[in-house]
Amino acid sequence: MVTVIDPQNAGIAGNMVVGALIDLGVNKREVQDIMEYYASFFGEIDVDIKRIRKSGIVATFVDVECFDQKPIGYRELQERLNNVVHERVTPDMFKFAGNVFKTMAEAESFVHGTSLGDVHFHEVGAADAVADVMGAAYCFHQLQLDSKKTYGMPVALGGGRKESAHGPMSIPAPATLEILKGTPTFGGPVNLELTTPTGAALLRNMVDEYVSFYPMLINEKMGYGAGKHDLSFPNTLRILTGDAPMKTDKVAILETNLDNVTGEILGHSFKNLMEAGALDITIIPTVNKKNRPGHLLRAITRPEDSAKVSEAIIRETGTLGVRVLPYVHRNIAERKIIPIEMDVAGELTQINIKVGLIGEEIISIAPEYEDAKTISAKTGISLKNVIKQANEEFKRILDEQAISEF
């Protein structure tokens, strides 16, 4: 199962996260009890959870009314929370909540140029921030989403200006921008604060990967959490859970144009680039500047290996530059390597079969090339006939047992 958090429509705030997660199936009375219990150690608070309509969309609204808006130091907040125990809150939930507050404190520390020990939360009251974070932590783990892959969509920030503890300030708040470094965001679509520091910190600690479009998934359930303002469009945060028929990962694509490299050097570079961490290499004949015939060398790598492979390309080819296209998403069919035995020229021999799967459906079968080449050289049977026999033998085996039995 995977999760998609979608704040494209109206941004993200703490109470919206809690509302959307309740909408996915968490007991609202349990959540209300936890939010009010933890917040009570920081001030007077009242939490009301109800279903409402936002521009035609039915959503869960977590109305947190706080009567204490006093700033609190990060260290003091930590110390008080460490002394609070609730039977329904597990160590994992509490650790997650601690990480969210640390994310917020680190952002405030950077913005104001102070140490963590001197950080105070001015823009959120202690009680309502604790209520939102503890409620979200409980819901996220209660739904077991902490053990699943979570995708985040681009974040609507809002715009305009607002009054703050430091005077008039542009939206989004500096701490919100700091928290969302490296996250796809956009301004608007209204002159209001749509994404708060608390919402941003929750998103940062929940999301494993950000995407511009929804990943391939089979919908199971959607939850909507309502924001406070009534806007001309649905002021809601959407969270989906579903099954992903295909796995995904992130890769970097490296490219360079070559017009003064011999075929011998290009051929020799393959092995060294693969050893440096390239997952795949393609060399494409092309015409470069000044109408010179040349080649486009393209390598696919894991993001963490891109610098190493780039250096290897430069060393191997002498090129002066390598273009890096980072964070390209790959849909990946599940792969299995299944060894089988077959009779080749009267001799029983083993060959590995590469099988591509989407769920339980087989989409490709291919004997391992190096295995087939070795058998061909050993027996004198042509490579194409070894591959053909291996395919036929594997299909015969599949008629007798299911792929899940391998």
C-alpha positions as CSV (number, residue, x, y, z in Angstrom):
1,M,0.0,0.0,0.0
2,V,1.1,3.6,-0.7
3,T,-0.1,7.0,0.5
4,V,-0.4,10.2,-1.4
5,I,-0.6,13.5,0.4
6,D,-2.0,16.2,-1.9
7,P,-1.8,19.8,-0.7
8,Q,-2.1,21.3,-4.3
9,N,-5.6,22.6,-3.8
10,A,-5.4,24.5,-0.5
11,G,-2.1,23.9,1.1
12,I,-1.5,22.0,4.4
13,A,-2.1,22.9,8.1
14,G,-1.9,20.7,11.2
15,N,-5.6,20.4,11.7
16,M,-6.2,19.6,8.0
17,V,-3.7,16.6,8.3
18,V,-5.6,15.3,11.3
19,G,-8.9,15.7,9.6
20,A,-7.9,13.9,6.4
21,L,-6.4,11.0,8.4
22,I,-9.6,10.7,10.6
23,D,-11.5,10.7,7.3
24,L,-9.5,7.6,6.3
25,G,-10.8,5.7,9.3
26,V,-9.4,6.7,12.7
27,N,-11.7,6.9,15.6
28,K,-12.4,10.6,16.1
29,R,-13.2,10.3,19.8
30,E,-9.8,8.7,20.5
31,V,-8.1,11.4,18.5
32,Q,-10.0,14.2,20.3
33,D,-9.0,12.7,23.6
34,I,-5.3,12.5,22.8
35,M,-5.2,16.1,21.3
36,E,-7.0,17.6,24.4
37,Y,-5.0,15.5,26.9
38,Y,-1.6,16.5,25.6
39,A,-2.6,20.1,24.9
40,S,-3.9,20.5,28.4
41,F,-0.4,20.6,29.8
42,F,0.3,23.7,27.7
43,G,-2.9,25.7,28.0
44,E,-6.7,25.6,27.8
45,I,-8.0,24.1,24.6
46,D,-11.2,22.7,23.1
47,V,-11.3,20.3,20.1
48,D,-14.4,19.8,18.1
49,I,-14.4,17.3,15.2
50,K,-17.2,17.3,12.7
51,R,-18.1,16.7,9.1
52,I,-18.7,19.8,7.0
53,R,-18.9,20.9,3.4
54,K,-16.2,23.0,1.7
55,S,-17.4,24.3,-1.7
56,G,-19.3,21.1,-2.2
57,I,-16.7,18.6,-0.9
58,V,-17.5,16.8,2.3
59,A,-14.5,16.8,4.7
60,T,-13.6,16.3,8.3
61,F,-13.0,19.6,10.1
62,V,-10.8,19.5,13.3
63,D,-11.7,22.8,15.0
64,V,-9.0,23.5,17.6
65,E,-9.9,26.5,19.8
66,C,-7.0,27.6,21.9
67,F,-7.2,30.0,24.7
68,D,-3.4,30.2,25.1
69,Q,-1.3,31.8,22.4
70,K,1.8,32.4,24.5
71,P,5.1,31.6,22.9
72,I,7.1,28.7,24.3
73,G,10.7,27.7,24.2
74,Y,11.6,24.6,22.3
75,R,13.5,23.1,25.3
76,E,10.6,23.8,27.6
77,L,8.2,22.2,25.2
78,Q,10.4,19.1,25.0
79,E,10.7,18.8,28.8
80,R,6.9,19.1,29.3
81,L,6.1,16.5,26.6
82,N,8.6,14.0,28.0
83,N,6.6,14.0,31.3
84,V,3.3,13.3,29.6
85,V,2.2,9.7,29.1
86,H,-1.0,8.4,27.4
87,E,-1.9,4.7,27.2
88,R,-2.7,4.9,23.4
89,V,0.4,6.8,22.4
90,T,3.2,4.4,21.5
91,P,7.0,5.2,21.5
92,D,7.0,5.4,17.7
93,M,4.2,7.9,17.8
94,F,6.0,10.0,20.4
95,K,9.2,9.9,18.5
96,F,7.5,11.0,15.3
97,A,6.0,14.0,17.1
98,G,9.4,14.9,18.6
99,N,10.9,14.9,15.1
100,V,8.1,17.2,13.8
101,F,8.8,19.7,16.6
102,K,12.5,19.4,16.0
103,T,11.9,20.2,12.3
104,M,10.0,23.4,13.3
105,A,12.6,24.4,15.9
106,E,15.5,23.9,13.4
107,A,13.7,26.1,10.9
108,E,13.1,28.9,13.5
109,S,16.7,28.6,14.6
110,F,18.0,29.1,11.1
111,V,15.7,32.0,10.3
112,H,16.4,33.9,13.5
113,G,20.1,33.0,13.8
114,T,19.8,31.4,17.2
115,S,20.6,28.1,18.8
116,L,17.9,25.5,19.4
117,G,18.0,26.2,23.1
118,D,17.0,29.8,22.4
119,V,14.2,29.0,19.9
120,H,10.7,30.1,20.8
121,F,7.6,29.2,18.8
122,H,5.9,32.6,18.2
123,E,3.6,31.9,15.3
124,V,1.8,29.0,16.9
125,G,0.4,28.7,20.4
126,A,1.9,25.9,22.3
127,A,-1.4,24.2,23.1
128,D,-2.8,24.1,19.5
129,A,0.6,23.1,18.0
130,V,0.8,20.2,20.5
131,A,-2.8,19.2,19.7
132,D,-2.2,19.1,16.0
133,V,1.1,17.3,16.1
134,M,0.1,14.6,18.6
135,G,-3.2,14.1,16.8
136,A,-1.5,13.7,13.5
137,A,1.2,11.4,14.9
138,Y,-1.5,9.1,16.5
139,C,-3.6,8.9,13.2
140,F,-0.6,8.4,10.9
141,H,0.6,5.4,13.0
142,Q,-2.8,4.1,13.8
143,L,-3.4,3.7,10.1
144,Q,0.0,2.1,9.8
145,L,1.0,4.6,7.2
146,D,4.5,5.0,8.8
147,S,5.5,1.6,7.4
148,K,4.2,2.4,3.9
149,K,5.6,4.5,1.1
150,T,4.3,8.1,1.2
151,Y,4.3,10.4,-1.8
152,G,3.9,14.2,-1.5
153,M,2.4,16.5,-4.2
154,P,3.4,20.1,-4.8
155,V,2.3,22.5,-2.0
156,A,0.1,25.5,-2.4
157,L,1.6,28.2,-0.1
158,G,-0.9,31.0,-0.4
159,G,0.2,34.6,-0.7
160,G,-0.1,38.2,0.5
161,R,1.0,39.5,3.9
162,K,0.0,38.9,7.5
163,E,0.7,40.3,10.9
164,S,3.2,38.3,13.0
165,A,5.1,38.6,16.2
166,H,7.8,40.4,14.2
167,G,5.4,42.8,12.4
168,P,3.9,42.6,8.9
169,M,5.4,39.7,7.0
170,S,5.1,38.1,3.5
171,I,3.3,34.8,3.1
172,P,4.6,32.1,3.4
173,A,6.3,32.6,6.7
174,P,10.1,32.3,6.7
175,A,10.0,29.1,8.8
176,T,7.5,27.5,6.4
177,L,9.9,28.2,3.5
178,E,12.8,26.9,5.4
179,I,11.0,23.7,6.3
180,L,10.0,23.1,2.7
181,K,13.4,23.5,1.2
182,G,13.7,21.0,-1.6
183,T,10.0,20.5,-1.7
184,P,8.0,21.5,-4.9
185,T,5.8,24.5,-4.0
186,F,3.9,27.3,-5.7
187,G,2.3,30.6,-4.6
188,G,-1.4,31.3,-4.3
189,P,-4.0,30.8,-5.4
190,V,-5.3,33.3,-2.8
191,N,-3.9,36.0,-0.6
192,L,-4.0,33.9,2.6
193,E,-1.7,31.7,4.5
194,L,-2.6,28.2,3.2
195,T,0.5,26.3,4.4
196,T,1.5,26.7,8.1
197,P,4.8,25.8,9.7
198,T,3.1,22.9,11.6
199,G,1.5,21.6,8.4
200,A,4.9,21.9,6.5
201,A,6.7,20.1,9.3
202,L,4.2,17.2,9.3
203,L,4.5,16.9,5.6
204,R,8.3,16.9,5.7
205,N,8.3,14.0,8.3
206,M,5.6,11.9,6.6
207,V,6.7,12.1,2.9
208,D,9.3,9.7,1.4
209,E,9.3,11.1,-2.1
210,Y,7.8,14.1,-3.9
211,V,6.2,13.8,-7.3
212,S,4.6,16.2,-9.8
213,F,1.9,13.7,-10.8
214,Y,0.0,10.9,-9.0
215,P,2.0,7.6,-9.1
216,M,0.4,4.6,-10.6
217,L,-2.0,3.1,-8.0
218,I,-5.2,1.4,-7.5
219,N,-7.5,3.6,-5.4
220,E,-8.7,2.3,-2.1
221,K,-9.7,5.2,0.0
222,M,-9.6,9.0,0.1
223,G,-9.7,11.3,3.1
224,Y,-10.4,15.1,3.1
225,G,-9.4,17.4,5.9
226,A,-11.0,20.9,5.9
227,G,-9.3,24.2,6.5
228,K,-10.8,27.0,8.5
229,H,-11.5,29.6,5.8
230,D,-14.3,29.5,3.4
231,L,-12.8,30.0,-0.1
232,S,-14.1,30.1,-3.6
233,F,-12.7,26.6,-4.1
234,P,-12.6,23.5,-1.7
235,N,-10.4,24.4,1.2
236,T,-9.3,20.8,1.7
237,L,-6.3,18.6,2.0
238,R,-6.6,15.3,0.3
239,I,-4.9,12.1,1.4
240,L,-5.2,8.8,-0.5
241,T,-4.2,5.3,0.2
242,G,-4.0,2.6,-2.4
243,D,-2.1,-0.3,-3.8
244,A,0.8,0.3,-6.2
245,P,0.9,-2.4,-9.0
246,M,4.4,-1.3,-9.9
247,K,7.3,-0.2,-7.7
248,T,9.1,3.1,-8.4
249,D,12.5,4.5,-7.7
250,K,14.5,7.6,-8.5
251,V,17.4,7.7,-10.9
252,A,19.7,10.3,-12.4
253,I,20.3,10.6,-16.1
254,L,23.8,11.7,-17.2
255,E,24.5,12.9,-20.7
256,T,27.4,14.2,-22.7
257,N,28.1,15.0,-26.4
258,L,31.2,13.5,-27.9
259,D,32.7,14.3,-31.3
260,N,36.4,13.5,-30.8
261,V,36.3,10.0,-29.2
262,T,37.2,6.9,-31.1
263,G,35.0,3.8,-31.2
264,E,37.7,1.8,-29.3
265,I,37.5,4.3,-26.4
266,L,33.7,4.3,-26.4
267,G,33.6,0.5,-26.4
268,H,36.2,0.3,-23.6
269,S,34.3,2.8,-21.4
270,F,31.3,0.6,-21.0
271,K,32.8,-1.7,-18.4
272,N,34.5,1.0,-16.3
273,L,31.3,3.1,-16.2
274,M,29.2,0.1,-15.1
275,E,31.8,-0.6,-12.4
276,A,31.5,3.1,-11.3
277,G,27.8,2.6,-10.6
278,A,26.0,3.1,-14.0
279,L,22.8,1.0,-14.2
280,D,22.6,1.3,-18.0
281,I,24.6,3.0,-20.7
282,T,23.4,4.0,-24.2
283,I,25.5,5.5,-27.0
284,I,23.5,7.2,-29.8
285,P,25.0,8.4,-33.1
286,T,24.2,12.1,-33.6
287,V,25.3,15.2,-35.4
288,N,26.9,17.8,-33.1
289,K,27.8,21.5,-33.5
290,K,29.6,22.5,-36.8
291,N,27.9,19.5,-38.4
292,R,30.4,17.1,-36.9
293,P,29.3,13.5,-36.6
294,G,29.5,12.3,-33.0
295,H,27.8,10.4,-30.2
296,L,25.5,11.1,-27.3
297,L,26.6,9.1,-24.3
298,R,23.8,8.6,-21.8
299,A,24.1,6.8,-18.5
300,I,21.4,6.0,-15.9
301,T,22.5,5.9,-12.3
302,R,21.2,6.0,-8.7
303,P,21.2,9.7,-7.5
304,E,23.8,8.9,-4.9
305,D,26.2,7.5,-7.6
306,S,25.8,10.4,-10.1
307,A,28.9,12.3,-9.0
308,K,31.1,9.2,-9.2
309,V,29.8,8.1,-12.6
310,S,30.1,11.7,-13.9
311,E,33.8,11.7,-12.9
312,A,34.2,8.3,-14.6
313,I,32.7,9.6,-17.8
314,I,35.0,12.6,-17.8
315,R,38.1,10.5,-17.1
316,E,37.2,7.9,-19.8
317,T,36.2,10.2,-22.6
318,G,37.9,13.5,-21.9
319,T,34.6,15.4,-22.1
320,L,34.6,18.7,-20.3
321,G,31.1,18.5,-19.0
322,V,28.3,16.0,-18.1
323,R,24.7,17.1,-17.9
324,V,22.8,15.7,-14.9
325,L,19.0,15.3,-15.0
326,P,18.2,14.4,-11.3
327,Y,15.3,12.7,-9.8
328,V,13.8,11.0,-12.8
329,H,11.1,8.5,-11.7
330,R,11.2,5.0,-13.0
331,N,8.3,2.6,-12.8
332,I,9.8,-0.8,-12.1
333,A,8.3,-4.2,-12.8
334,E,9.1,-6.7,-10.1
335,R,12.0,-8.9,-11.1
336,K,12.8,-12.5,-10.2
337,I,15.8,-14.6,-11.2
338,I,14.7,-18.2,-11.4
339,P,17.2,-21.0,-12.0
340,I,16.0,-24.0,-14.0
341,E,17.7,-27.1,-15.3
342,M,17.3,-28.4,-18.9
343,D,18.9,-31.0,-21.1
344,V,21.2,-29.5,-23.7
345,A,22.8,-32.0,-26.1
346,G,22.3,-34.8,-23.7
347,E,23.8,-32.9,-20.7
348,L,21.8,-31.5,-17.8
349,T,22.7,-27.9,-17.3
350,Q,21.4,-24.9,-15.3
351,I,20.4,-21.5,-16.7
352,N,18.9,-18.5,-15.0
353,I,15.6,-17.0,-16.3
354,K,14.8,-13.3,-15.7
355,V,11.1,-12.9,-15.1
356,G,9.3,-9.5,-15.1
357,L,6.1,-9.2,-13.1
358,I,3.3,-6.8,-12.4
359,G,1.6,-8.3,-9.4
360,E,1.2,-12.0,-10.3
361,E,1.1,-11.3,-14.1
362,I,4.2,-12.3,-16.0
363,I,5.1,-9.6,-18.6
364,S,8.5,-10.8,-19.8
365,I,10.7,-13.9,-19.8
366,A,14.4,-13.8,-20.8
367,P,17.1,-16.4,-20.3
368,E,20.3,-14.8,-18.8
369,Y,22.5,-13.8,-21.7
370,E,25.8,-14.7,-20.1
371,D,24.5,-18.2,-19.1
372,A,23.1,-18.8,-22.6
373,K,26.4,-17.7,-24.2
374,T,28.4,-20.1,-21.9
375,I,26.1,-23.0,-22.7
376,S,26.4,-22.3,-26.4
377,A,30.2,-22.2,-26.4
378,K,30.4,-25.4,-24.3
379,T,27.9,-27.4,-26.4
380,G,28.4,-25.9,-29.9
381,I,24.6,-25.2,-30.1
382,S,23.8,-21.8,-31.5
383,L,23.0,-19.0,-29.0
384,K,19.5,-18.4,-30.5
385,N,18.7,-22.1,-30.1
386,V,19.9,-22.2,-26.5
387,I,17.7,-19.2,-25.8
388,K,14.7,-20.7,-27.6
389,Q,15.1,-24.0,-25.7
390,A,15.3,-22.2,-22.3
391,N,12.2,-20.2,-23.0
392,E,10.3,-23.4,-24.0
393,E,11.5,-25.3,-20.9
394,F,10.5,-22.4,-18.6
395,K,7.0,-22.2,-20.1
396,R,6.6,-25.9,-19.7
397,I,7.5,-25.6,-16.0
398,L,5.0,-22.7,-15.6
399,D,2.3,-25.1,-16.8
400,E,3.0,-27.3,-13.8
401,Q,3.4,-24.7,-11.0
402,A,2.5,-21.1,-10.3
403,I,5.0,-18.3,-10.4
404,S,4.4,-17.6,-6.7
405,E,5.9,-21.0,-5.9
406,F,9.3,-20.0,-7.0
